[in-house]
Amino acid sequence: MLDAKFVEENPELVVKKMTFRGIDLDLGEFLKLAKEKKVFLQQIETLRFEMNRSSQQIGKMKGEGEDPSSLIQDMKKVSDEIKDLEGTYKQLDEELKKILLDIPNIPHESVPEGLDSDSNLEVRQFGKKPEFSFDPKPHWEIGKKLGILDFDRAAKLAGSRFAVYLGQGAHLERALINFMLDIHTREKGYMEVIPPFIANEESLIGTGNLPKFEEDLFKLRGHPWYLIPTAEVPLTNLYREEVLNGESLPQRFVAYTPCFRSEAGSYGKDIRGLIRQHQFNKVELASFVLPERSYQELDKLTEDAEDVLKRLGLNFRTVALCTGDMGFAGAKTYDLELWMPHRNKYLEISSCTNCEDFQARRANIRFRREPKSKPEFVHTLNGSGVAIGRTVSAILECYQQEDGSVLIPEALRPYMDGLERIS
């Protein structure tokens, strides 16, 4: 959430920044309500001053043996008036907050301008695209022929956009989860967390998923809970409504969770295979850092996610997302995109994002530099470290052999009990 005072003092700048995101923002109602709120605050403060002065006068009258009942009656009327004004003031504050909750983050000045992915900027690339002496097959055909993926039975069990992993397919998924967790916990300095896979409304508001993107979530009928769309939600909310010791920062967490998304508005897009499913596994990274360190942390987070793909020997590129292609809460985002042979193009597998203090304001996560210093909002970051299903699909396609078998990346073989090939 943007700082209300900043928006009030810089409305033209905020509107301009939103145009870079492709949003035509009208702040007229916000500014009107903010002005009304100021008027009510002034009235409340004036009456409180009057109350304090009357209270002192009553004490003086009692000390001098005078009857203050008339003044006490007047004070009661003023007190009632203050309560009425405070009620209206609180209502105005809630209306302003509601408006702010629907406004996305302001892009960092280094983010390339543009309205769609065509304006994204490639930062670097790793590895070579695989070459084949035969026509490469899509991963869903490879998985079905090897007997390790079953989409038909998944549809029977749940519906479309689900998968059943079988045998070495299930082993491959589990191996990737452990492989990624070991890298991030043993080498990169992240603390492993197993969070709830269900989140309340406050947690989803904190990360920016609610109220604007409710249609993308699965809500539990009869309960005030949602299935998490990503572990970013519980990880970011670990410190909601808390004040941290600045000396404890940075704090870095990693979690494996299943993720659940309705994929509203994506009908007809990537509906085959493992690319865009309602349920998928992911290893997520999250950081809480000092504001002045957040962009160094973004570089680290991105490099940590890249390292997973490098060790698997997969060709990928890192791109800086443009203003119009970034997520709602992001100030700056790098996407990692894997090369997919059958598609003959790159596919996003990780988004590494610096949200600055946007989520921290929504979730009220603060820190103190000194024990008695004024609390400040932390900066939060998150990134996939990485998405499991898409990694499986890339391995099946990039390591496929002409005889229909699939080689296991060398770094992953210890996690597959030494298996070198699925055939």
C-alpha positions in Angstrom: 0.0 0.0 0.0 1.3 3.4 -0.9 1.9 6.0 1.9 -1.4 8.1 2.1 0.6 11.2 2.9 2.8 10.7 -0.1 -0.2 10.2 -2.4 -1.9 13.3 -1.0 1.2 15.5 -1.4 2.2 14.1 -4.9 -1.0 13.2 -6.7 0.3 14.2 -10.2 3.4 12.1 -9.7 1.4 9.0 -8.6 -1.0 9.4 -11.5 1.9 9.7 -13.9 3.6 6.6 -12.5 0.4 4.6 -12.9 0.2 5.5 -16.6 3.5 3.6 -16.9 1.6 0.6 -15.7 -1.2 1.2 -18.2 -3.6 2.4 -15.4 -5.7 5.5 -15.8 -5.9 6.5 -12.1 -8.4 9.1 -10.9 -7.4 10.4 -7.4 -10.3 12.9 -7.2 -12.3 11.0 -4.6 -9.1 10.2 -2.6 -8.1 13.9 -2.4 -11.7 15.0 -1.5 -11.9 12.5 1.4 -8.3 13.4 2.6 -9.3 17.0 2.7 -12.5 16.2 4.7 -10.5 14.0 7.1 -8.1 17.0 7.8 -11.1 19.2 8.6 -12.5 16.6 11.1 -9.1 16.1 12.7 -8.8 19.9 13.3 -12.3 19.9 14.9 -11.4 17.0 17.1 -8.1 18.5 18.2 -9.9 21.9 19.0 -12.5 20.2 21.1 -9.9 18.1 22.9 -8.0 21.2 23.8 -11.3 22.7 25.1 -11.8 19.5 27.1 -8.4 19.7 28.7 -8.8 23.4 29.6 -12.3 22.7 31.1 -10.9 19.8 33.1 -8.3 22.1 34.6 -10.9 24.6 35.4 -13.1 22.0 37.1 -10.2 21.0 39.3 -9.6 24.6 40.2 -13.2 25.2 41.0 -13.4 22.1 43.3 -10.2 23.3 45.1 -11.9 26.7 45.7 -15.1 25.1 46.9 -17.1 26.2 43.9 -19.8 24.0 42.2 -18.5 22.8 38.7 -21.7 20.8 37.8 -22.6 23.2 35.0 -19.1 23.0 33.5 -19.2 19.2 33.8 -22.4 19.1 31.9 -20.9 21.2 29.2 -17.9 18.8 29.1 -20.1 15.8 28.6 -21.7 17.5 25.5 -18.2 18.2 24.1 -17.2 14.6 24.8 -20.2 13.3 23.0 -19.4 15.6 20.1 -15.9 14.3 19.9 -17.1 10.7 19.8 -19.4 11.6 16.9 -16.6 13.4 15.0 -14.2 10.5 15.7 -16.7 8.0 14.3 -16.9 10.0 11.0 -13.1 10.5 11.1 -12.6 6.7 11.3 -15.1 6.1 8.5 -13.2 8.5 6.3 -9.9 6.8 7.2 -11.4 3.4 6.2 -12.6 4.8 2.9 -9.2 6.2 2.1 -7.6 2.9 3.0 -10.0 1.1 0.7 -8.9 3.3 -2.2 -5.2 2.8 -1.4 -5.6 -1.0 -1.3 -6.6 -1.0 -5.0 -3.6 1.1 -6.1 -0.5 -0.9 -7.2 3.0 -0.1 -6.2 5.0 2.6 -7.9 7.7 1.2 -10.2 11.3 1.9 -9.2 13.0 4.5 -11.4 15.3 1.8 -12.9 12.3 -0.3 -14.3 12.1 -0.1 -18.1 8.9 1.7 -19.3 6.4 -0.3 -21.4 2.9 -1.6 -21.3 3.5 -5.3 -22.1 6.2 -8.1 -22.2 7.5 -6.7 -25.5 9.2 -4.0 -23.5 10.9 -6.3 -21.0 14.7 -6.0 -21.0 16.9 -9.1 -21.2 19.7 -8.8 -18.6 21.7 -12.0 -19.1 21.4 -15.5 -20.4 22.9 -18.8 -19.3 23.6 -22.0 -21.1 22.9 -23.1 -24.7 19.6 -24.2 -26.2 19.5 -28.0 -26.6 19.8 -29.3 -30.1 18.1 -32.4 -31.4 18.5 -34.7 -34.4 14.8 -35.4 -34.1 11.6 -33.5 -33.6 11.4 -32.8 -29.8 8.1 -33.8 -28.2 6.1 -31.8 -25.6 6.6 -32.8 -22.0 3.0 -34.1 -21.7 3.5 -36.6 -24.5 6.9 -37.6 -23.0 5.4 -38.1 -19.5 2.5 -40.1 -20.8 4.6 -42.4 -22.9 7.0 -43.0 -20.0 4.1 -43.6 -17.7 5.1 -40.9 -15.2 2.4 -38.3 -15.9 -1.4 -39.0 -16.1 -3.6 -36.1 -16.9 -6.7 -38.1 -17.8 -7.0 -39.7 -14.4 -6.2 -36.4 -12.8 -9.2 -35.0 -14.7 -11.3 -37.9 -13.3 -10.2 -37.1 -9.8 -10.5 -33.4 -9.8 -10.9 -31.8 -13.3 -8.9 -30.2 -15.9 -5.5 -28.5 -15.1 -4.5 -31.1 -12.6 -1.8 -33.9 -12.9 -1.1 -37.3 -11.3 2.6 -38.0 -11.0 3.5 -41.7 -11.0 6.6 -43.7 -10.2 9.8 -41.9 -11.3 7.7 -38.8 -12.2 6.7 -38.5 -8.5 10.3 -39.2 -7.5 11.5 -36.5 -9.9 9.2 -33.9 -8.4 10.2 -34.8 -4.8 13.9 -34.8 -5.8 13.6 -31.3 -7.2 11.9 -30.1 -4.0 14.7 -31.5 -1.8 17.4 -30.4 -4.2 16.2 -26.8 -4.1 15.6 -26.7 -0.3 19.1 -28.1 0.3 20.7 -25.4 -1.8 18.8 -22.5 -0.2 19.2 -23.7 3.4 22.7 -25.2 3.4 24.4 -22.7 1.1 22.4 -19.5 0.6 21.4 -18.7 4.2 17.6 -19.2 4.2 15.7 -20.7 7.2 13.3 -23.4 6.1 9.7 -23.0 7.1 6.6 -25.3 6.8 3.7 -22.8 6.9 0.0 -23.4 6.8 -1.3 -24.0 3.3 -4.4 -22.0 4.2 -4.4 -18.2 4.8 -6.9 -15.8 6.3 -8.1 -12.6 4.7 -5.6 -10.4 6.6 -2.7 -12.3 5.2 -3.9 -12.0 1.6 -4.5 -8.3 2.1 -1.0 -8.0 3.4 0.6 -9.3 0.3 -1.7 -7.6 -2.1 -3.8 -10.6 -3.3 -6.9 -9.1 -1.7 -9.1 -7.3 -2.3 -8.3 -6.8 -5.9 -7.6 -10.3 -7.0 -10.1 -12.4 -5.2 -11.2 -14.2 -8.3 -7.8 -15.7 -8.7 -8.1 -17.5 -5.3 -9.8 -20.6 -4.0 -12.0 -19.8 -1.0 -13.0 -22.5 1.5 -16.8 -22.7 1.6 -18.1 -21.9 5.1 -14.8 -20.7 6.4 -13.0 -17.3 6.3 -9.9 -18.9 4.7 -8.3 -19.3 1.3 -6.0 -21.8 -0.2 -2.6 -20.1 -0.6 -1.7 -19.1 -4.2 2.0 -19.0 -3.2 4.1 -19.4 -0.1 4.8 -15.7 -0.4 1.5 -15.2 1.5 2.4 -17.0 4.8 6.1 -16.1 4.6 5.5 -12.4 4.2 2.9 -12.4 7.0 5.1 -14.2 9.5 5.8 -10.8 11.1 2.4 -9.1 10.4 1.7 -6.4 13.1 5.1 -6.8 14.6 8.1 -4.5 15.2 11.5 -6.2 14.5 14.9 -5.5 15.9 16.8 -3.8 13.1 19.9 -5.8 14.1 18.1 -9.0 13.2 17.8 -8.0 9.5 18.1 -9.3 7.0 15.9 -12.3 7.7 15.6 -14.9 4.9 13.1 -17.8 4.6 12.4 -20.6 2.2 9.4 -22.8 2.1 8.1 -25.7 -0.1 4.3 -25.6 -0.5 1.6 -26.6 -2.9 0.0 -23.6 -4.5 -3.6 -23.2 -5.6 -4.8 -20.7 -8.3 -8.1 -20.5 -10.1 -6.3 -19.0 -13.1 -9.2 -16.7 -13.7 -9.0 -15.0 -17.1 -6.5 -17.5 -18.5 -8.9 -19.7 -20.4 -7.2 -21.3 -23.4 -3.7 -20.3 -22.3 -1.2 -23.1 -21.7 -3.9 -25.5 -20.7 -1.9 -28.6 -21.8 0.7 -30.2 -19.5 2.2 -28.8 -16.3 2.5 -25.1 -17.3 -0.6 -23.5 -15.9 -2.4 -25.7 -13.4 -4.8 -25.1 -10.5 -2.4 -26.9 -8.1 1.3 -27.0 -8.4 4.4 -27.2 -6.1 6.9 -24.4 -5.6 9.9 -23.6 -3.4 9.5 -19.9 -2.4 12.1 -17.4 -1.1 11.2 -14.4 1.1 13.4 -11.7 2.7 12.9 -8.9 5.3 15.6 -6.3 4.9 16.6 -2.7 5.8 15.3 -0.3 3.2 18.7 0.8 2.1 19.7 -2.8 1.4 16.7 -4.0 -0.5 18.1 -3.7 -4.0 21.3 -5.6 -3.1 18.9 -8.2 -1.6 17.0 -8.3 -4.9 20.2 -9.1 -6.7 21.0 -11.9 -4.2 17.5 -13.4 -4.4 17.7 -13.5 -8.2 21.1 -15.0 -8.2 20.0 -17.7 -5.7 17.1 -18.7 -8.0 19.4 -18.6 -11.0 21.9 -21.0 -9.3 19.2 -23.7 -9.1 18.7 -23.6 -12.9 22.4 -23.4 -13.6 23.1 -26.6 -11.6 20.4 -28.3 -13.6 22.1 -27.3 -16.8 19.0 -25.6 -18.2 19.1 -22.7 -20.7 17.4 -19.6 -19.3 17.5 -15.9 -19.4 16.9 -13.2 -16.8 14.7 -10.3 -17.8 13.8 -7.0 -16.1 10.1 -6.6 -16.3 8.8 -3.4 -17.7 6.3 -1.1 -15.8 3.2 -2.6 -17.5 4.2 -6.3 -17.0 5.0 -6.2 -13.3 2.8 -7.6 -10.6 0.6 -5.5 -8.4 2.9 -5.3 -5.3 6.3 -5.0 -7.1 8.5 -2.0 -7.3 11.0 -4.0 -9.5 10.9 -7.6 -10.8 13.3 -9.9 -12.5 11.8 -12.9 -14.3 13.8 -16.1 -15.0 12.6 -17.7 -18.2 13.4 -21.3 -19.2 13.9 -22.4 -22.8 11.1 -24.9 -23.8 12.0 -26.8 -27.0 8.5 -27.8 -28.0 7.2 -24.2 -27.6 10.4 -22.9 -29.3 10.4 -20.0 -26.8 11.1 -19.0 -23.2 8.7 -19.6 -20.3 8.7 -17.8 -17.0 9.7 -20.1 -14.1 10.5 -17.5 -11.4 9.6 -13.9 -10.5 12.0 -12.2 -8.1 10.5 -9.0 -6.7 11.4 -6.1 -4.4 8.1 -4.8 -3.0 10.0 -2.1 -1.0 7.6 -1.1 1.9 4.4 -1.7 -0.1 3.5 -5.0 1.6 4.9 -3.9 4.9 2.5 -1.0 5.1 -0.4 -3.3 4.3 0.7 -5.9 6.9 2.2 -3.3 9.4 5.6 -4.9 9.6 8.1 -2.5 11.1 11.6 -2.4 12.7 13.6 -0.2 15.0 17.2 0.7 14.3 17.7 1.5 18.0 15.7 0.3 21.1 13.9 3.7 21.5 14.0 4.9 17.9 10.8 5.5 15.8 9.6 2.3 14.0 10.1 2.2 10.2 8.6 -0.1 7.6 10.8 -3.0 6.5 11.3 -3.8 2.8 10.0 -7.2 1.7 11.1 -9.3 -1.2 10.0 -12.6 -2.6 10.9 -15.0 -5.4 10.3 -18.5 -6.7 13.3 -20.7 -6.0 11.8 -22.2 -8.2 8.5 -23.5 -9.6 8.7 -27.4 -9.5 6.2 -28.4 -12.2 7.7 -26.1 -14.8 11.2 -27.4 -13.9 9.9 -31.0 -14.5 8.5 -30.0 -17.9 11.8 -28.3 -18.9 13.8 -31.4 -17.8 11.5 -33.7 -19.8 11.8 -31.6 -22.9 15.4 -30.5 -22.7 16.9 -33.9 -21.7 14.7 -36.1 -23.9 16.4 -38.7 -26.1 15.4 -40.1 -29.5 14.5 -43.4 -28.0 11.9 -41.7 -25.8 13.9 -41.8 -22.5 14.9 -38.7 -20.5 18.3 -38.2 -18.9 18.4 -37.0 -15.4 20.6 -33.8 -14.8 23.8 -34.8 -13.2 23.3 -32.6 -10.1 19.9 -34.2 -9.5 21.0 -37.9 -9.6 22.0 -38.2 -5.9 18.4 -37.2 -5.1 17.1 -39.8 -7.6 19.0 -42.7 -5.9 21.7 -42.5 -8.6 19.2 -42.9 -11.5 20.7 -41.6 -14.7 17.7 -42.0 -17.0 14.0 -42.4 -17.0 13.0 -44.9 -19.6 
